[in-house]
Amino acid sequence: MIEQVKEKNYKTNLALFILLLSAVLIRIYFFVGLIFSDDSYYNQLSYLLLKGEYFDNFIGYPIFLLRKVQTLLVTFSMFVFGTNQLATILPSFFFSIFNLILLYHLAFLFTQSRQVALIAVFLLAFFPVDVIFATINFSDLSCAFFITLGIYFLYKSYLRNSSLLAILSGSLFFVSLLIKENFYYVFVLLIVLVIYLFLKKRLLQKQILISLVVFLIGIILEGLFYLFSTGNFFYRFDVIKANYSYCYYDFFPYTLLGGHFSNSDFFAALFKQIFFLNVKYLFLRRFYLLLPFIALIQSIVLIKKQRKINSNDSLSNKLLIFWFLGLVILMLGFTTSFTDYKPLDLRRSWYIFIIISPMIILVAMFMKNIRIKIRYGFFLIYFLFSLVMDYEFHNFFDTKNKAQLKNFIKNNSSSTFYSDHHTKYGIDLIDEYKHIEKHHIISGEDFIWSKVKLDGFVIYNKDEINELKLQGHKYPSFEVLNSNMFDKEKTFGKYVIYKRIK
């Protein structure tokens, strides 16, 4: 009997190791790196912190200044591995792999099935969004890891009646907030759960309350830090408000209606956003390979079978369903603002990270209960479509053209470059900050083009400039680039490079 258990554990550990190795290899193969998006801002903040200039000379989204743990993670990576593109993505890469290990233990904790746990790891190992964002410096993946780890310890604290684990859980939730604000949704869920248990069973759930109190203590301590450093206890909330103003066009209702609309337009757009667009983006997006839809089906199946399963399984299943469906409802229609009603625009694929863990565990439970031949057929189809979507993601981010742009910058590293501030942050990183004094920002309506050095390069992205204008930045007319002062040198997707010739 003991030998059978050892053999079973050996096979499980071997399968887990193979899955982890496969996950590492596929993420390396589909390496993305800098995409000249939000990652440019994170990289710039990390470099400034490394140089001891964290708040100095940063131009970008105000809210990024609140995401200090994300900045610290990348800064530490830069300190260890150098100020290069690889160092900026290593935190995301490692958390992607750590999350696979965490998911295995989380799935086993909820289902007591190593088979379900291994299926869950397989699904996440090849989930296209996780594969691609494992090598992009975005904060969503890292944030999701700390939220999931917090939930893991919170559930364990309940099972063991441990206040210490509940304190650890609340601390992890607060760390996640310092990476990105996604815990906001889980916080609402936990409050709803506390209220439900109190009204239904007259029970104040101690572990959840401890966890939330620790989280709120973290918010208070952060406020005190800002009070002494900036003189404003409510700095976090003021920055969030300023961020909505800075990039207002990126939030509902401006995403659908632009700048001018009536009340009837607003409510029509609201209905469309919540009940049509967000539902479509969440359940029918190709990059998700229908996993949210399958998880929804499994949730319905479990709800119908509640009376036929034992009490322990019933509790874990109810919590999984509550975790998944609760977040789905909040993501579809809950506000992201304290002052205005602003539901999420779920067309951004990285928003899926907050529901990945419960979603994948539910899908793994679904797969375990189907016939083995169908199951392995699904695994094969899932793997093949995952590869297709990984390639599609590369097309979505235009990585081929951006790789050529990066090579151009490297091959002309001793040249002088001119660009908007956001593009400059990317140029600095690709050049590994070796010639930062040669990289100049084009800004202001009175920018003098004749000051561009002979043989200097101007990198121009029309869409980028138009977005920066919406943020309030001013620029000169770029029509001069088509004059005899400049020669069009190269075009890489939306990036056009001009060389000063006269």
ABEGO torsion letter per residue (X at the ends): XAAAAAAAAAAAAAAAAAAAAAAAAAAAAABAEBAGBAAAAAAAAAAAAAAGAAABGBBEBAAAAABAAAAAAAAAAAAAAEBBAAAAAAAAAAAAAAAAAAAAAAAAAAAGBAAAAAAAAAAAAABAAAAAAAABBBAAAAAAAAAAAAAAAAAAAAAAGBAAAAAAAAAAAAAAAAABAAAAAAAAAAAAAAAAAAAAAGBBBAAAAAAAAAAAAAAAAAAAAAAAAAGBAAAAAAAAAAAAAABAAABOAAAAAEABBBAAAAAAAAAAAAAAAAAAAAAABAAAGGAAAAAAAAAAAAAAAAAABBAAAAAAAAAAAAAAAAAAAAAAABBABAABBBBBBAABAAAAAAAAAAAAAAAAAAAAABBAAAAAAAAAAAAAAAAAAAAAAAAAAGAAAAAAAAAAAAAAAABBBBBBAAAAAAAAAAAGGAAAAABBBBBEAABBAAABBBGBBBBBBAAAAAAAAAAGBBBBBAAAAABAABBBABBBEABBBBBBAX
